[in-house]
Amino acid sequence: MPATAGSATLDIMEQPQPTAPSAHRLLLPALALTVMAALLGAAFSGWLAYGTDIFLTMAENGFSNCF
């Protein structure tokens, strides 16, 4: 159907091109991911350093089977 003067038609074949997200929209998720990775790394490091002591303390108190 041809376009006439004064009327706007949308060509169905023309699809809008996706745009990349802007940098400021990615900043907060990237920051949150970095903080979570740092906390996970710190927890894992603490587990490696003190895991044996935690387990032995639980064993002495009878909670090692729950742990």
MMTF fields as JSON, N, C-alpha, C and O atoms, coordinates in Angstrom:
{
  "mmtfVersion": "1.0.0",
  "mmtfProducer": "UNKNOWN",
  "numBonds": 267,
  "numAtoms": 268,
  "numGroups": 67,
  "numChains": 1,
  "numModels": 1,
  "chainsPerModel": [1],
  "groupsPerChain": [67],
  "chainIdList": ["A"],
  "bondAtomList": [4, 2, 8, 6, 12, 10, 16, 14, 20, 18, 24, 22, 28, 26, 32, 30, 36, 34, 40, 38, 44, 42, 48, 46, 52, 50, 56, 54, 60, 58, 64, 62, 68, 66, 72, 70, 76, 74, 80, 78, 84, 82, 88, 86, 92, 90, 96, 94, 100, 98, 104, 102, 108, 106, 112, 110, 116, 114, 120, 118, 124, 122, 128, 126, 132, 130, 136, 134, 140, 138, 144, 142, 148, 146, 152, 150, 156, 154, 160, 158, 164, 162, 168, 166, 172, 170, 176, 174, 180, 178, 184, 182, 188, 186, 192, 190, 196, 194, 200, 198, 204, 202, 208, 206, 212, 210, 216, 214, 220, 218, 224, 222, 228, 226, 232, 230, 236, 234, 240, 238, 244, 242, 248, 246, 252, 250, 256, 254, 260, 258, 264, 262],
  "bondOrderList": [1, 1, 1, 1, 1, 1, 1, 1, 1, 1, 1, 1, 1, 1, 1, 1, 1, 1, 1, 1, 1, 1, 1, 1, 1, 1, 1, 1, 1, 1, 1, 1, 1, 1, 1, 1, 1, 1, 1, 1, 1, 1, 1, 1, 1, 1, 1, 1, 1, 1, 1, 1, 1, 1, 1, 1, 1, 1, 1, 1, 1, 1, 1, 1, 1, 1],
  "groupList": [{"groupName": "MET", "atomNameList": ["N", "CA", "C", "O"], "elementList": ["N", "C", "C", "O"], "formalChargeList": [0, 0, 0, 0], "bondAtomList": [1, 0, 2, 1, 3, 2], "bondOrderList": [1, 1, 2], "singleLetterCode": "M", "chemCompType": "L-PEPTIDE LINKING"}, {"groupName": "PRO", "atomNameList": ["N", "CA", "C", "O"], "elementList": ["N", "C", "C", "O"], "formalChargeList": [0, 0, 0, 0], "bondAtomList": [1, 0, 2, 1, 3, 2], "bondOrderList": [1, 1, 2], "singleLetterCode": "P", "chemCompType": "L-PEPTIDE LINKING"}, {"groupName": "ALA", "atomNameList": ["N", "CA", "C", "O"], "elementList": ["N", "C", "C", "O"], "formalChargeList": [0, 0, 0, 0], "bondAtomList": [1, 0, 2, 1, 3, 2], "bondOrderList": [1, 1, 2], "singleLetterCode": "A", "chemCompType": "L-PEPTIDE LINKING"}, {"groupName": "THR", "atomNameList": ["N", "CA", "C", "O"], "elementList": ["N", "C", "C", "O"], "formalChargeList": [0, 0, 0, 0], "bondAtomList": [1, 0, 2, 1, 3, 2], "bondOrderList": [1, 1, 2], "singleLetterCode": "T", "chemCompType": "L-PEPTIDE LINKING"}, {"groupName": "GLY", "atomNameList": ["N", "CA", "C", "O"], "elementList": ["N", "C", "C", "O"], "formalChargeList": [0, 0, 0, 0], "bondAtomList": [1, 0, 2, 1, 3, 2], "bondOrderList": [1, 1, 2], "singleLetterCode": "G", "chemCompType": "PEPTIDE LINKING"}, {"groupName": "SER", "atomNameList": ["N", "CA", "C", "O"], "elementList": ["N", "C", "C", "O"], "formalChargeList": [0, 0, 0, 0], "bondAtomList": [1, 0, 2, 1, 3, 2], "bondOrderList": [1, 1, 2], "singleLetterCode": "S", "chemCompType": "L-PEPTIDE LINKING"}, {"groupName": "LEU", "atomNameList": ["N", "CA", "C", "O"], "elementList": ["N", "C", "C", "O"], "formalChargeList": [0, 0, 0, 0], "bondAtomList": [1, 0, 2, 1, 3, 2], "bondOrderList": [1, 1, 2], "singleLetterCode": "L", "chemCompType": "L-PEPTIDE LINKING"}, {"groupName": "ASP", "atomNameList": ["N", "CA", "C", "O"], "elementList": ["N", "C", "C", "O"], "formalChargeList": [0, 0, 0, 0], "bondAtomList": [1, 0, 2, 1, 3, 2], "bondOrderList": [1, 1, 2], "singleLetterCode": "D", "chemCompType": "L-PEPTIDE LINKING"}, {"groupName": "ILE", "atomNameList": ["N", "CA", "C", "O"], "elementList": ["N", "C", "C", "O"], "formalChargeList": [0, 0, 0, 0], "bondAtomList": [1, 0, 2, 1, 3, 2], "bondOrderList": [1, 1, 2], "singleLetterCode": "I", "chemCompType": "L-PEPTIDE LINKING"}, {"groupName": "GLU", "atomNameList": ["N", "CA", "C", "O"], "elementList": ["N", "C", "C", "O"], "formalChargeList": [0, 0, 0, 0], "bondAtomList": [1, 0, 2, 1, 3, 2], "bondOrderList": [1, 1, 2], "singleLetterCode": "E", "chemCompType": "L-PEPTIDE LINKING"}, {"groupName": "GLN", "atomNameList": ["N", "CA", "C", "O"], "elementList": ["N", "C", "C", "O"], "formalChargeList": [0, 0, 0, 0], "bondAtomList": [1, 0, 2, 1, 3, 2], "bondOrderList": [1, 1, 2], "singleLetterCode": "Q", "chemCompType": "L-PEPTIDE LINKING"}, {"groupName": "HIS", "atomNameList": ["N", "CA", "C", "O"], "elementList": ["N", "C", "C", "O"], "formalChargeList": [0, 0, 0, 0], "bondAtomList": [1, 0, 2, 1, 3, 2], "bondOrderList": [1, 1, 2], "singleLetterCode": "H", "chemCompType": "L-PEPTIDE LINKING"}, {"groupName": "ARG", "atomNameList": ["N", "CA", "C", "O"], "elementList": ["N", "C", "C", "O"], "formalChargeList": [0, 0, 0, 0], "bondAtomList": [1, 0, 2, 1, 3, 2], "bondOrderList": [1, 1, 2], "singleLetterCode": "R", "chemCompType": "L-PEPTIDE LINKING"}, {"groupName": "VAL", "atomNameList": ["N", "CA", "C", "O"], "elementList": ["N", "C", "C", "O"], "formalChargeList": [0, 0, 0, 0], "bondAtomList": [1, 0, 2, 1, 3, 2], "bondOrderList": [1, 1, 2], "singleLetterCode": "V", "chemCompType": "L-PEPTIDE LINKING"}, {"groupName": "PHE", "atomNameList": ["N", "CA", "C", "O"], "elementList": ["N", "C", "C", "O"], "formalChargeList": [0, 0, 0, 0], "bondAtomList": [1, 0, 2, 1, 3, 2], "bondOrderList": [1, 1, 2], "singleLetterCode": "F", "chemCompType": "L-PEPTIDE LINKING"}, {"groupName": "TRP", "atomNameList": ["N", "CA", "C", "O"], "elementList": ["N", "C", "C", "O"], "formalChargeList": [0, 0, 0, 0], "bondAtomList": [1, 0, 2, 1, 3, 2], "bondOrderList": [1, 1, 2], "singleLetterCode": "W", "chemCompType": "L-PEPTIDE LINKING"}, {"groupName": "TYR", "atomNameList": ["N", "CA", "C", "O"], "elementList": ["N", "C", "C", "O"], "formalChargeList": [0, 0, 0, 0], "bondAtomList": [1, 0, 2, 1, 3, 2], "bondOrderList": [1, 1, 2], "singleLetterCode": "Y", "chemCompType": "L-PEPTIDE LINKING"}, {"groupName": "ASN", "atomNameList": ["N", "CA", "C", "O"], "elementList": ["N", "C", "C", "O"], "formalChargeList": [0, 0, 0, 0], "bondAtomList": [1, 0, 2, 1, 3, 2], "bondOrderList": [1, 1, 2], "singleLetterCode": "N", "chemCompType": "L-PEPTIDE LINKING"}, {"groupName": "CYS", "atomNameList": ["N", "CA", "C", "O"], "elementList": ["N", "C", "C", "O"], "formalChargeList": [0, 0, 0, 0], "bondAtomList": [1, 0, 2, 1, 3, 2], "bondOrderList": [1, 1, 2], "singleLetterCode": "C", "chemCompType": "L-PEPTIDE LINKING"}],
  "groupTypeList": [0, 1, 2, 3, 2, 4, 5, 2, 3, 6, 7, 8, 0, 9, 10, 1, 10, 1, 3, 2, 1, 5, 2, 11, 12, 6, 6, 6, 1, 2, 6, 2, 6, 3, 13, 0, 2, 2, 6, 6, 4, 2, 2, 14, 5, 4, 15, 6, 2, 16, 4, 3, 7, 8, 14, 6, 3, 0, 2, 9, 17, 4, 14, 5, 17, 18, 14],
  "groupIdList": [1, 2, 3, 4, 5, 6, 7, 8, 9, 10, 11, 12, 13, 14, 15, 16, 17, 18, 19, 20, 21, 22, 23, 24, 25, 26, 27, 28, 29, 30, 31, 32, 33, 34, 35, 36, 37, 38, 39, 40, 41, 42, 43, 44, 45, 46, 47, 48, 49, 50, 51, 52, 53, 54, 55, 56, 57, 58, 59, 60, 61, 62, 63, 64, 65, 66, 67],
  "secStructList": [7, 7, 7, 7, 6, 6, 7, 7, 7, 7, 7, 6, 6, 7, 7, 7, 7, 7, 7, 7, 7, 7, 2, 2, 2, 2, 2, 2, 2, 2, 2, 2, 2, 2, 2, 2, 2, 2, 2, 2, 2, 2, 2, 2, 2, 2, 2, 2, 2, 2, 2, 2, 2, 2, 2, 2, 2, 2, 2, 2, 2, 6, 7, 6, 6, 6, 7],
  "xCoordList": [0.857, 0.0, 0.901, 1.686, 0.814, 1.687, 1.266, 0.093, 2.239, 1.971, 1.4, 1.833, 0.439, -0.155, 0.244, 0.713, 0.064, 0.417, -0.415, -1.639, 0.237, -0.468, -0.712, -1.216, -0.373, -0.567, 0.783, 1.616, 0.982, 2.23, 1.941, 1.081, 2.659, 2.498, 3.8, 4.878, 3.697, 4.86, 5.11, 4.252, 6.268, 6.634, 6.935, 7.805, 6.238, 6.376, 7.76, 8.256, 8.386, 9.696, 10.809, 11.878, 10.586, 11.607, 11.502, 10.526, 12.516, 12.56, 13.574, 14.622, 13.285, 14.266, 15.524, 15.438, 16.661, 17.931, 18.179, 17.996, 18.597, 18.891, 20.109, 21.061, 20.044, 21.162, 21.86, 21.237, 23.135, 23.905, 23.54, 23.295, 23.503, 23.212, 24.299, 25.475, 23.895, 24.867, 25.721, 25.338, 26.859, 27.82, 27.26, 27.539, 26.483, 25.98, 24.912, 24.664, 24.267, 23.302, 24.011, 23.447, 25.239, 25.996, 26.865, 27.404, 27.008, 27.909, 27.437, 28.236, 26.18, 25.68, 25.738, 26.203, 25.289, 25.438, 26.898, 27.227, 27.765, 29.185, 29.771, 30.57, 29.381, 29.856, 29.328, 30.072, 28.065, 27.484, 28.165, 28.427, 28.455, 29.137, 30.549, 31.006, 31.231, 32.58, 32.566, 33.418, 31.613, 31.508, 31.177, 31.762, 30.24, 29.889, 31.068, 31.28, 31.832, 33.006, 34.058, 34.693, 34.246, 35.207, 34.779, 35.609, 33.489, 32.993, 33.112, 33.471, 32.812, 32.938, 34.393, 34.694, 35.296, 36.723, 37.201, 37.988, 36.734, 37.124, 36.578, 37.273, 35.35, 34.764, 35.501, 35.755, 35.84, 36.561, 37.96, 38.437, 38.609, 39.936, 39.867, 40.724, 38.847, 38.664, 38.373, 38.821, 37.618, 37.313, 38.589, 38.794, 39.442, 40.707, 41.61, 42.304, 41.599, 42.487, 41.979, 42.775, 40.673, 40.123, 39.142, 38.512, 39.003, 38.029, 38.283, 37.35, 39.543, 39.886, 39.536, 38.984, 39.854, 39.526, 38.009, 37.524, 37.283, 35.817, 35.282, 34.433, 35.78, 35.299, 35.645, 34.81, 36.876, 37.267, 36.461, 36.104, 36.174, 35.343, 33.939, 33.353, 33.409, 32.083, 32.111, 31.164, 33.198, 33.309, 33.356, 32.747, 34.076, 34.155, 32.795, 32.495, 31.986, 30.67, 29.584, 28.433, 29.92, 28.94, 28.106, 27.092, 28.498, 27.723, 28.33, 27.856, 29.375, 30.071, 29.195, 29.362, 28.258, 27.39, 26.369, 25.856, 26.052, 25.138, 25.86, 25.242, 27.151, 27.967, 28.264, 28.946],
  "yCoordList": [-1.171, 0.0, 1.232, 1.41, 2.053, 3.226, 4.285, 4.411, 5.029, 6.114, 7.298, 7.622, 7.925, 9.106, 10.324, 10.204, 11.475, 12.717, 12.874, 12.748, 13.145, 13.384, 12.141, 12.241, 10.974, 9.761, 9.082, 9.061, 8.54, 7.848, 6.362, 5.922, 5.594, 4.145, 3.531, 4.071, 2.41, 1.703, 0.516, -0.354, 0.482, -0.647, -1.82, -1.72, -2.916, -4.07, -4.688, -5.273, -4.577, -5.172, -4.413, -4.977, -3.177, -2.404, -2.661, -2.276, -3.312, -3.585, -2.637, -2.379, -2.117, -1.252, -2.048, -3.201, -1.445, -2.097, -2.05, -1.007, -3.178, -3.166, -2.296, -2.25, -1.624, -0.776, -1.395, -2.086, -1.147, -1.654, -0.856, 0.348, -1.515, -0.784, 0.253, 0.033, 1.35, 2.396, 1.992, 1.13, 2.617, 2.258, 2.507, 1.732, 3.563, 3.847, 2.853, 2.717, 2.147, 1.117, -0.164, -0.97, -0.352, -1.54, -1.338, -2.305, -0.113, 0.19, -0.457, -1.088, -0.317, -0.862, -2.391, -2.94, -3.11, -4.57, -5.017, -6.0, -4.312, -4.671, -4.439, -5.242, -3.356, -3.072, -4.111, -4.575, -4.476, -5.481, -6.83, -7.536, -7.194, -8.451, -8.444, -9.455, -7.329, -7.213, -7.345, -8.027, -6.703, -6.789, -8.208, -8.716, -8.862, -10.237, -11.183, -12.092, -10.98, -11.823, -11.619, -12.579, -10.375, -10.096, -10.75, -11.313, -10.675, -11.301, -12.824, -13.47, -13.38, -14.829, -15.253, -16.273, -14.478, -14.785, -14.701, -15.537, -13.694, -13.555, -14.71, -15.224, -15.113, -16.233, -17.536, -18.333, -17.751, -18.967, -18.97, -20.005, -17.82, -17.709, -17.996, -18.689, -17.459, -17.729, -19.191, -19.746, -19.814, -21.232, -22.066, -23.014, -21.709, -22.436, -22.231, -23.154, -21.024, -20.725, -21.306, -21.78, -21.276, -21.631, -22.805, -23.106, -23.47, -24.559, -25.714, -26.276, -26.068, -27.176, -26.838, -27.668, -25.629, -25.21, -25.193, -25.598, -24.73, -24.703, -26.12, -26.389, -27.026, -28.407, -29.076, -29.772, -28.873, -29.498, -28.936, -29.677, -27.656, -27.065, -27.66, -27.961, -27.826, -28.439, -29.9, -30.378, -30.592, -32.003, -32.112, -33.01, -31.201, -31.236, -30.972, -31.498, -30.169, -29.847, -30.785, -30.663, -31.717, -32.683, -32.203, -32.823, -31.133, -30.605, -30.906, -30.398, -31.729, -31.953, -32.685, -32.501, -33.518, -34.225, -33.279, -33.564, -32.181, -31.19, -30.256, -29.628, -30.173, -29.258, -29.898, -29.305],
  "zCoordList": [0.0, 0.0, 0.0, 0.932, -0.979, -1.048, -0.046, 0.305, 0.395, 1.336, 0.581, -0.525, 1.189, 0.584, 1.381, 2.513, 0.81, 1.491, 2.749, 2.71, 3.851, 5.098, 5.918, 7.036, 5.407, 6.196, 6.386, 5.479, 7.553, 7.855, 7.925, 8.688, 7.133, 7.178, 7.646, 7.399, 8.318, 8.825, 7.923, 7.774, 7.331, 6.503, 7.421, 8.285, 7.248, 8.127, 8.001, 8.964, 6.862, 6.648, 7.367, 7.603, 7.711, 8.414, 9.914, 10.557, 10.452, 11.878, 12.512, 11.921, 13.695, 14.353, 14.695, 15.116, 14.518, 14.808, 16.313, 16.941, 16.896, 18.339, 18.614, 17.836, 19.722, 20.114, 21.313, 22.118, 21.424, 22.55, 23.802, 23.717, 24.962, 26.201, 26.47, 26.182, 27.01, 27.303, 28.504, 29.295, 28.62, 29.664, 31.063, 31.978, 31.247, 32.598, 33.029, 34.227, 32.088, 32.472, 32.9, 33.639, 32.44, 32.799, 34.031, 34.569, 34.481, 35.594, 36.894, 37.585, 37.236, 38.503, 38.538, 39.537, 37.5, 37.55, 37.588, 38.253, 36.887, 36.911, 38.298, 38.78, 38.931, 40.285, 41.272, 42.137, 41.152, 42.039, 41.847, 42.821, 40.605, 40.334, 40.914, 41.448, 40.815, 41.37, 42.888, 43.457, 43.544, 45.007, 45.435, 46.392, 44.735, 45.09, 44.878, 45.679, 43.812, 43.565, 44.651, 45.088, 45.087, 46.152, 47.465, 48.179, 47.784, 49.013, 48.946, 49.93, 47.795, 47.63, 47.753, 48.373, 47.168, 47.286, 48.718, 49.161, 49.451, 50.856, 51.697, 52.575, 51.433, 52.18, 51.877, 52.78, 50.615, 50.257, 50.866, 51.331, 50.862, 51.466, 52.967, 53.515, 53.62, 55.044, 55.318, 56.321, 54.421, 54.586, 54.461, 55.219, 53.502, 53.351, 54.563, 54.991, 55.11, 56.234, 57.547, 58.358, 57.77, 59.079, 59.047, 60.062, 57.905, 57.772, 58.712, 59.285, 58.871, 59.765, 61.206, 61.927, 61.619, 62.988, 63.208, 64.265, 62.221, 62.339, 62.477, 63.327, 61.639, 61.686, 63.006, 63.584, 63.493, 64.768, 65.935, 66.851, 65.916, 66.963, 66.92, 67.96, 65.728, 65.604, 66.074, 66.699, 65.769, 66.181, 67.697, 68.28, 68.333, 69.794, 70.433, 71.505, 69.782, 70.335, 69.841, 70.261, 68.961, 68.495, 67.319, 66.997, 66.68, 65.559, 64.195, 63.179, 64.164, 62.889, 61.888, 60.683, 62.357, 61.41, 60.809, 59.727, 61.447, 60.886, 59.931, 59.072, 60.088, 59.305, 57.995, 57.159]
}
